[in-house]
């Protein structure tokens, strides 16, 4: 896993969601199809209560690769659960 993604995950776990989102967006500027970055970006957006944006990102990630955990995150976003 990319070191920047690990940093973003740590920030997310410490509720530094805006900082985590900034790092994930930076990764995605370089590689728009980075599955891990999309997966965690969607999750950060969900935790921020930005459910519609999270759903869009989850759909984008699932178009790249099917993932059980991501499907769970997507369902939580649909139900508007942080």
N, CA, C and O atoms as a DFTB+ gen file, in Angstrom:
328 C
 N C O
     1  1       0.843      -1.180       0.000
     2  2       0.000       0.000       0.000
     3  2       0.891       1.247       0.000
     4  3       1.928       1.292       0.662
     5  1       0.470       2.226      -0.739
     6  2       1.184       3.489      -0.869
     7  2       1.332       4.168       0.501
     8  3       0.399       4.161       1.304
     9  1       2.496       4.748       0.758
    10  2       2.772       5.403       2.044
    11  2       1.811       6.562       2.310
    12  3       1.394       6.778       3.448
    13  1       1.460       7.309       1.253
    14  2       0.521       8.425       1.430
    15  2      -0.857       7.915       1.853
    16  3      -1.538       8.556       2.653
    17  1      -1.260       6.779       1.325
    18  2      -2.556       6.217       1.708
    19  2      -2.525       5.794       3.170
    20  3      -3.504       5.984       3.892
    21  1      -1.415       5.225       3.609
    22  2      -1.284       4.853       5.023
    23  2      -1.411       6.079       5.920
    24  3      -2.047       6.023       6.973
    25  1      -0.805       7.179       5.500
    26  2      -0.900       8.428       6.269
    27  2      -2.352       8.903       6.305
    28  3      -2.848       9.317       7.353
    29  1      -3.026       8.842       5.165
    30  2      -4.430       9.259       5.094
    31  2      -5.301       8.399       6.010
    32  3      -6.205       8.912       6.669
    33  1      -5.032       7.102       6.052
    34  2      -5.798       6.199       6.920
    35  2      -5.577       6.561       8.384
    36  3      -6.526       6.602       9.167
    37  1      -4.330       6.821       8.752
    38  2      -4.038       7.225      10.138
    39  2      -4.757       8.526      10.489
    40  3      -5.312       8.660      11.579
    41  1      -4.745       9.475       9.565
    42  2      -5.442      10.738       9.802
    43  2      -6.944      10.501       9.961
    44  3      -7.589      11.104      10.819
    45  1      -7.489       9.623       9.128
    46  2      -8.907       9.298       9.196
    47  2      -9.250       8.689      10.550
    48  3     -10.266       9.038      11.152
    49  1      -8.414       7.788      11.023
    50  2      -8.645       7.140      12.318
    51  2      -8.581       8.131      13.472
    52  3      -9.189       7.916      14.521
    53  1      -7.840       9.221      13.271
    54  2      -7.702      10.250      14.311
    55  2      -8.658      11.423      14.090
    56  3      -8.486      12.492      14.676
    57  1      -9.669      11.212      13.238
    58  2     -10.685      12.227      12.942
    59  2     -10.138      13.489      12.284
    60  3     -10.758      14.550      12.360
    61  1      -8.985      13.377      11.642
    62  2      -8.451      14.496      10.860
    63  2      -8.909      14.293       9.413
    64  3      -8.107      14.080       8.504
    65  1     -10.221      14.367       9.241
    66  2     -10.828      13.973       7.971
    67  2     -10.466      14.908       6.818
    68  3     -10.220      14.448       5.703
    69  1     -10.431      16.194       7.073
    70  2     -10.097      17.152       6.004
    71  2      -8.674      16.926       5.504
    72  3      -8.419      16.975       4.301
    73  1      -7.751      16.678       6.429
    74  2      -6.355      16.407       6.045
    75  2      -6.258      15.103       5.254
    76  3      -5.543      15.035       4.255
    77  1      -6.967      14.082       5.694
    78  2      -6.972      12.800       4.988
    79  2      -7.513      12.985       3.576
    80  3      -6.959      12.449       2.617
    81  1      -8.599      13.747       3.452
    82  2      -9.195      13.999       2.144
    83  2      -8.223      14.723       1.225
    84  3      -8.137      14.408       0.038
    85  1      -7.496      15.684       1.762
    86  2      -6.513      16.417       0.952
    87  2      -5.440      15.483       0.400
    88  3      -5.064      15.591      -0.767
    89  1      -4.953      14.578       1.223
    90  2      -3.917      13.635       0.780
    91  2      -4.475      12.703      -0.293
    92  3      -3.817      12.450      -1.302
    93  1      -5.675      12.200      -0.076
    94  2      -6.288      11.286      -1.047
    95  2      -6.547      12.001      -2.374
    96  3      -6.358      11.413      -3.439
    97  1      -6.974      13.250      -2.319
    98  2      -7.171      14.022      -3.555
    99  2      -5.859      14.242      -4.282
   100  3      -5.819      14.228      -5.513
   101  1      -4.792      14.442      -3.536
   102  2      -3.458      14.608      -4.126
   103  2      -3.060      13.335      -4.884
   104  3      -2.562      13.403      -6.008
   105  1      -3.282      12.197      -4.267
   106  2      -2.970      10.907      -4.915
   107  2      -3.795      10.758      -6.185
   108  3      -3.280      10.337      -7.220
   109  1      -5.073      11.102      -6.104
   110  2      -5.973      10.936      -7.249
   111  2      -5.690      11.930      -8.372
   112  3      -6.036      11.662      -9.523
   113  1      -5.077      13.060      -8.072
   114  2      -4.659      13.974      -9.134
   115  2      -3.577      13.323      -9.994
   116  3      -3.499      13.566     -11.199
   117  1      -2.747      12.497      -9.365
   118  2      -1.672      11.804     -10.076
   119  2      -2.157      10.527     -10.749
   120  3      -1.642      10.141     -11.798
   121  1      -3.155       9.865     -10.141
   122  2      -3.659       8.584     -10.653
   123  2      -5.160       8.496     -10.362
   124  3      -5.567       8.048      -9.290
   125  1      -5.973       8.928     -11.325
   126  2      -7.423       9.017     -11.132
   127  2      -8.084       7.671     -10.883
   128  3      -9.208       7.624     -10.385
   129  1      -7.418       6.587     -11.215
   130  2      -7.997       5.258     -11.060
   131  2      -7.346       4.460      -9.926
   132  3      -7.383       3.229      -9.926
   133  1      -6.762       5.155      -8.978
   134  2      -6.150       4.485      -7.836
   135  2      -7.266       3.962      -6.927
   136  3      -7.907       4.725      -6.204
   137  1      -7.482       2.653      -6.980
   138  2      -8.598       2.033      -6.269
   139  2      -8.563       2.318      -4.768
   140  3      -9.579       2.703      -4.189
   141  1      -7.418       2.134      -4.141
   142  2      -7.312       2.339      -2.685
   143  2      -7.620       3.781      -2.306
   144  3      -8.320       4.033      -1.325
   145  1      -7.101       4.722      -3.079
   146  2      -7.366       6.136      -2.789
   147  2      -8.849       6.450      -2.941
   148  3      -9.412       7.186      -2.131
   149  1      -9.488       5.898      -3.973
   150  2     -10.922       6.111      -4.158
   151  2     -11.715       5.499      -3.002
   152  3     -12.640       6.112      -2.470
   153  1     -11.338       4.294      -2.632
   154  2     -12.031       3.587      -1.544
   155  2     -11.994       4.410      -0.248
   156  3     -13.021       4.598       0.404
   157  1     -10.823       4.887       0.110
   158  2     -10.700       5.635       1.357
   159  2     -11.255       7.045       1.234
   160  3     -11.743       7.601       2.217
   161  1     -11.189       7.631       0.046
   162  2     -11.806       8.949      -0.144
   163  2     -13.311       8.841       0.085
   164  3     -13.900       9.676       0.772
   165  1     -13.923       7.826      -0.484
   166  2     -15.353       7.623      -0.273
   167  2     -15.682       7.461       1.197
   168  3     -16.672       8.004       1.688
   169  1     -14.850       6.714       1.890
   170  2     -15.093       6.485       3.311
   171  2     -14.926       7.778       4.119
   172  3     -15.704       8.039       5.037
   173  1     -13.925       8.576       3.785
   174  2     -13.735       9.860       4.474
   175  2     -14.947      10.758       4.235
   176  3     -15.462      11.375       5.167
   177  1     -15.399      10.826       2.985
   178  2     -16.573      11.644       2.679
   179  2     -17.797      11.157       3.462
   180  3     -18.585      11.963       3.955
   181  1     -17.947       9.836       3.570
   182  2     -19.062       9.274       4.344
   183  2     -18.970       9.702       5.801
   184  3     -19.966      10.113       6.397
   185  1     -17.774       9.607       6.374
   186  2     -17.576       9.995       7.770
   187  2     -17.815      11.488       7.989
   188  3     -18.166      11.911       9.091
   189  1     -17.623      12.281       6.933
   190  2     -17.864      13.718       7.008
   191  2     -19.356      14.037       6.829
   192  3     -19.766      15.191       6.953
   193  1     -20.156      13.015       6.540
   194  2     -21.576      13.230       6.311
   195  2     -21.899      13.666       4.895
   196  3     -23.023      14.085       4.617
   197  1     -20.933      13.573       4.001
   198  2     -21.117      13.967       2.598
   199  2     -21.487      12.714       1.788
   200  3     -20.732      12.255       0.931
   201  1     -22.667      12.186       2.090
   202  2     -23.084      10.876       1.611
   203  2     -23.214      10.789       0.095
   204  3     -22.793       9.794      -0.495
   205  1     -23.783      11.798      -0.546
   206  2     -23.956      11.749      -2.001
   207  2     -22.615      11.718      -2.711
   208  3     -22.439      10.969      -3.671
   209  1     -21.671      12.519      -2.251
   210  2     -20.327      12.513      -2.832
   211  2     -19.652      11.165      -2.594
   212  3     -18.979      10.627      -3.473
   213  1     -19.844      10.632      -1.390
   214  2     -19.256       9.335      -1.057
   215  2     -19.778       8.253      -2.000
   216  3     -19.009       7.428      -2.492
   217  1     -21.081       8.261      -2.247
   218  2     -21.668       7.266      -3.149
   219  2     -21.064       7.344      -4.543
   220  3     -20.777       6.315      -5.155
   221  1     -20.872       8.549      -5.044
   222  2     -20.260       8.718      -6.370
   223  2     -18.861       8.118      -6.403
   224  3     -18.496       7.430      -7.356
   225  1     -18.088       8.379      -5.371
   226  2     -16.712       7.872      -5.314
   227  2     -16.717       6.350      -5.171
   228  3     -15.911       5.672      -5.807
   229  1     -17.616       5.804      -4.345
   230  2     -17.705       4.352      -4.198
   231  2     -18.056       3.698      -5.530
   232  3     -17.485       2.665      -5.880
   233  1     -18.985       4.286      -6.271
   234  2     -19.368       3.738      -7.577
   235  2     -18.183       3.763      -8.542
   236  3     -17.967       2.819      -9.302
   237  1     -17.431       4.836      -8.501
   238  2     -16.243       4.965      -9.345
   239  2     -15.227       3.870      -9.011
   240  3     -14.650       3.255      -9.908
   241  1     -15.017       3.634      -7.724
   242  2     -14.071       2.606      -7.289
   243  2     -14.564       1.211      -7.669
   244  3     -13.782       0.372      -8.116
   245  1     -15.860       0.967      -7.490
   246  2     -16.411      -0.355      -7.814
   247  2     -16.386      -0.638      -9.310
   248  3     -16.392      -1.799      -9.720
   249  1     -16.357       0.406     -10.125
   250  2     -16.217       0.220     -11.569
   251  2     -14.819      -0.307     -11.918
   252  3     -14.619      -0.928     -12.962
   253  1     -13.866      -0.049     -11.033
   254  2     -12.492      -0.512     -11.233
   255  2     -12.332      -1.933     -10.714
   256  3     -11.713      -2.777     -11.361
   257  1     -12.902      -2.187      -9.531
   258  2     -12.707      -3.482      -8.887
   259  2     -13.828      -3.730      -7.878
   260  3     -14.196      -2.838      -7.113
   261  1     -14.359      -4.934      -7.885
   262  2     -15.387      -5.327      -6.908
   263  2     -14.690      -5.594      -5.568
   264  3     -13.623      -6.207      -5.522
   265  1     -15.314      -5.121      -4.477
   266  2     -14.690      -5.235      -3.169
   267  2     -15.788      -5.312      -2.104
   268  3     -16.641      -4.428      -2.028
   269  1     -15.768      -6.349      -1.297
   270  2     -16.805      -6.565      -0.289
   271  2     -16.863      -5.432       0.736
   272  3     -17.945      -4.943       1.061
   273  1     -15.706      -5.018       1.240
   274  2     -15.664      -3.930       2.227
   275  2     -16.230      -2.643       1.622
   276  3     -16.973      -1.913       2.279
   277  1     -15.876      -2.380       0.385
   278  2     -16.366      -1.182      -0.293
   279  2     -17.878      -1.232      -0.465
   280  3     -18.555      -0.213      -0.329
   281  1     -18.405      -2.405      -0.761
   282  2     -19.861      -2.547      -0.856
   283  2     -20.533      -2.218       0.473
   284  3     -21.615      -1.633       0.491
   285  1     -19.900      -2.590       1.583
   286  2     -20.434      -2.260       2.911
   287  2     -20.427      -0.746       3.117
   288  3     -21.417      -0.176       3.577
   289  1     -19.310      -0.095       2.777
   290  2     -19.223       1.362       2.903
   291  2     -20.294       2.034       2.042
   292  3     -20.927       3.002       2.464
   293  1     -20.488       1.507       0.830
   294  2     -21.486       2.078      -0.082
   295  2     -22.887       1.972       0.534
   296  3     -23.671       2.919       0.473
   297  1     -23.189       0.827       1.120
   298  2     -24.496       0.642       1.739
   299  2     -24.681       1.611       2.914
   300  3     -25.760       2.180       3.074
   301  1     -23.662       1.803       3.721
   302  2     -23.738       2.755       4.833
   303  2     -24.006       4.155       4.316
   304  3     -24.795       4.894       4.905
   305  1     -23.351       4.530       3.212
   306  2     -23.569       5.855       2.631
   307  2     -24.993       5.991       2.119
   308  3     -25.617       7.040       2.281
   309  1     -25.511       4.932       1.501
   310  2     -26.890       4.977       1.017
   311  2     -27.870       5.173       2.172
   312  3     -28.876       5.870       2.044
   313  1     -27.557       4.549       3.290
   314  2     -28.416       4.664       4.480
   315  2     -28.102       5.905       5.302
   316  3     -28.740       6.166       6.322
   317  1     -27.097       6.677       4.839
   318  2     -26.646       7.894       5.509
   319  2     -26.201       7.627       6.945
   320  3     -26.569       8.335       7.882
   321  1     -25.390       6.574       7.075
   322  2     -24.827       6.189       8.375
   323  2     -23.327       6.470       8.347
   324  3     -22.617       6.032       7.442
   325  1     -22.865       7.198       9.341
   326  2     -21.437       7.483       9.452
   327  2     -20.755       6.269      10.036
   328  3     -19.538       6.276      10.224
